[in-house]
Amino acid sequence: MSAEIIDGKAFAAEMRARVAQEVARLRDDHGLRPGLAVVLVGEDPASEVYVRNKGRQTLEAGMKSVEHKLDAATSQDDLLALIAQLNADASIHGILVQLPLPDHIDSDLVINAIAPEKDVDGFHILNVGLLGTGQKAMVPCTPLGCLMLLRARLGDLSGRNAVVLGRSNIVGKPMANLLLRDSCTVTVAHSRTRDLQEVCRRADILVAAVGRPQMVTGEWIRPGATVIDVGINRIPAPERGAGKHRLVGDVDFDSAAQVAGAITPVPGGVGPMTIACLLANTLTACCRIHGLPEPEGLTA
C-alpha cells in the first residue's frame, strides 16, 4: 500500500489565487485594499525568511504589506506603542507579531494588545475563547490550513476519530477545537499520554505537531488513516555534504506512507498553507471590519 500524497503546495497556490480574486473584487466594488502589518523584533534568521515570504505573497495577492523590523533591544513599551498605532490605522486590517520575541518581552501581553478583529494569527485570548466555544473567531493559520486539507481530502469529517499529537496553544489546542467543531471525536495526545502509539493507531485522522523529528513511524498509524504532519525539523544530512541539513516532519514519511491512506509531505505539505491562510485571514478581517460578506471557503 502506498499513500496518496496531499499536495499542500498546489492547494495553497489555488487558495492564494482565490484570495487575489476576492481582493480585486473588494477594490473594484468597495474601494478597499486589505492591509497586513508584520512586526519582527530581533534578527532570527528563520523568522526573517518567513517574514520576507509573507511580505512577497501579500503583495502578490494585491494587498497592502507593511513590515516593521525592530532591534532586539526594543523595549516592551515601544513595541506596545507600535501595536497601538497599528490598531488605530484604518488601512491595516491584520497585525501579526512574529514569534518568538526576545526574553525581556512578555509575549502574552503583546499578543493580547492586538485588536482582536485584527489578530490574524488567532492568538488573542478573545479569539481563543471564541474558537473554543464554537463562535466566530479569527482562526490560527496552521490549524486552519490543516483543516482545509482534511476537508478537501475527506469531505465531511463528522464522526471520524481524530488524534492530535501535541497540545501547544499555536497548533494542538486550536486544531482540536476545529476538529470538534466539524463533529470529529477528538483525542489530544502528548508526552504524558499512556500507550501513545496505541492511541495514535486508533485514529482515522492523525495530526502530528510535537516538534520531534520522525517520531511517528508507520507502526503508529492505522491502515488507511489520513496523516497531517505539521512538524518542520532540521536534521543533519551528511549525504549532502559536510554541515548540510534537510527538513523532515514529525512523521517518518517513508514508513508512514506504506500504511496511511493519505499523508502530507515535509516540505510541501502544511507549510505553504500557513501563509495562504494568513492572507485569507487578512481578507476575512477586512470584510468583517467593514461589515461586508465574507468570501466562502476561505475560513473555518
N, C-alpha and C positions, 0 to 999 in steps of 0.2 A: 504494500500500500504506500502511495506517495501523496502527500498533502497538496491541496490547491494552495498556491502562493497568493496571499492577499496583497495586491499592489497598492500600497498607500501612496506612493509617489504619483501614480496615474490618477487615483481618486482625488488627491489634493490638487492636482493641476486642473481637473474638471471643476472642483469647488471654487478655486481662485478665479476661474473664468466666469463662473456664475456670479460671484461677488462683484467682479468688474462690470458685468452687465447691469446688476442692480445699482451699483454706484453711478453708472452713466444715466440710468433712469432717474435716480434721485436728483442728479444735476439738471437734467433736461426738464423734469416735471416740477421740481420744487426749488431749484437753485441752491441745493445743498451739496456739500462735499464732506464726507466723513473724515475726521481728523484723528490721528493716533499719535500720542506723545510717549516716547520711551525714555526712561531715566536710567542711566548706568552710573554707578558710583564705584570708582576704582578702575583697575586695569586687568581684570581677569581675562585671559586670552580667549577662553571658550565663550564667555559672555559677550566679548567684543564681536566675535564672529557671528554669534546668534543675533545680536542687535543689528549688525550690518545687514544680515539676510532679511530681518524683519523690515528694515527701512526700505530695502530694494523692492521687496514684494508688495509693500504698502503702496509705494509709488506706482508700480506696475498695475495695481488694481484701480488706479485713478484717485486714490485717497491722498489727503494731506499727511505728510510724515514729518514729525519733529523729534529730534534727538537731543537730549541733554546729557552730556558726558561730564561728570563731576569728579574732582580729585578725591582719592581715597581718604584724605584727611577732612573732607567736608563734614561740617557739624550736623548733628541731627536736626537742630533748629533751622539751619539753612535748607536742608532737604525738605522739611515740613513746610517751609515758606514757599518753596518752588511748587510743591503739590497744591498748596492753597491757591497759588497763581494759576495753575493749570485747571483746577476745579472751577475757577471763575471765568476761564477763557471759553467763550461760546463757540469758537472754531475747533475746539478739541472735544471729541466725543468718547475717546478711550485713553486711559492713562495706565501705563504699565511700568512698574519699578522692577528692574531686573534683579533677581536674587542669585546668589547670596549677597547680602550687604555686609560692609565691614563690621567687626565685632562691637564697635562703640555705638552702633545704631540699633535701636530696638525695631526689628522687622515688623512685628505685630502692630506696633504703634504707627509705623509708616503706612502699612497696608490699610489700616483702618482709618487713616486720614484721607484716603482717596474717596471722592464722592461715589457712593455705591452704584449709581447709574452709569458711572464712567469706569468702573472696575472691570475691565475686560479680561483680567486674569481670573476673576471669580473668587478671589481670596478674602475679600472683606467679610467680616463676621456676619453682616446682614445678609449677604448673598449666600454664605454657607448655611445660615439658618433657613432662608427661603428654600434653597435646594433640598435641605434635609426634611422639610415639611411639605414638599411637593408643590411649592408655589413658583411663580415665575421669577427667575433669577438670572444673573449672569453666571454662566457655567464655565468652570475651569477648562482651558483649551485642550489639554491632553486627554482627559477623560471624555470630553465631547467628541474628539476625533476617534477614540476607540469605539464609542457608541455608534457613530455613523458607519464605521467599517463593519461592525457587527450587524447592524440593521441591513446594510447592503448585501451582506453575505447570507444572512439567515432569515430576513424578513421579520415577521412577528416574533418577538423574544419571550412572550408571556409563557410562564410555566417552565421555562428552562432552568436547569440547575447551574448557577454561576458561582465560581470561586474567584475571589480577588485576592491575590497573593501580595500582601503589603498593605499597611494601614496609614500611609502618610496623608497629611492634610492636602497635599498637592494632587495626588493621584488616587491612592487607595480608597479613602473615605468618600470623596465625591463620585468615584466610579461605582462604588457600592450603592450610593443613593440613586444614581442614574439607572442602574440595572433594576433596583427595587421599583422605580417609577415606571419602568417598562414591564413590570409584573414578573420578573425573574424571582426564583428562590435563591437568596444570596448568602454566601458564607464569606466572611473576611478572615483569611488565614494569615499567620505571621510567624515570627521566630519562636514564639512560645506555644504554638499550636501543636497538640499531641497528634501523632500519626500523620504528620503533614503530607507525606507522599500519598497516603491513602485518601485523605481529604481531597487532594487535587485530582486524584483518579476518578472521583465521583462526578466531576464537572462536565457538563455539556459545553460550557464556556469557561475558559481559564484565562484570566488576565494576570500576567506576571509583572509586578512592579516593586521589586525588592532591592535592586541595585547590586546584585551579586552575580558576577558573570557565569553564564551557562549552568546555573544552579538546577534548573528544571530539565530533567532528561526525559527521554521517551518513556521510561518506566513510570513516570509520574502522570502520564496522560491517558485518558480514556480513549479507546479507539474511536475515531471519527469526530472527536471534540474539535471545537474551534479555539485556537490559541492566539491570544493577543499579547505580544511581547513588547512591553514598554521600556525595558532596560536599554541603556546605552552605556557600555563599558569599554574602556580601552585596555587591551591586554597585549603583552609583548608578542611580536611576530618576527622571530629571528630569521624565518624563511624569506622575509622581505629585505633582510639586511640588518646590520648591527644598529640597535637603538630604535628600530621600527616598531610600530604598533598597528593593531587593527581593531575595528569596532565589533563587538558582539553584544547580544542581548542577555537577558536573564535566563533565557531558554537555550539549551543546547540544540541548535537548529537541526543538525544532521540527524540526530536520533529522534527528535520530536517529529520531524517531517515524515518519518516512516510510520507513525502511528496516528497523528492528527488527521482530521478531515480537511482542515484549512489552518494556515499559520501566517503571521506577518513576519517578514524578514527584518534583519537589522544589518545594515541600514536599509532604508527604502520602505519601511512599514509605517509605524506610528509617527515617527519623527516629522515627516513632511506635513502630516495632518495637523500638528500643533500650530504651526504658523498659519495654515489655511483657516483654522478655526479662530485664531486671533483676529484675522481680517473679517471673518463672518461676525464675530462678537462686536467688533467696532461698528460694522454696518448695522447690526441689531440695536446697539446702544444709540446710534444716531437716530434710527427710526423711533425708538421708544421716547427719547428726549423730546422729539418734535411731534409726538403723538400721531405718527404715521404707521400704517400696517407693516408688519414685519414680513420680509420675504420668507416663503415657505421652504422647508427643507434645509435651512442653514443654522438651526438651533435645535436644542432638545425639546 
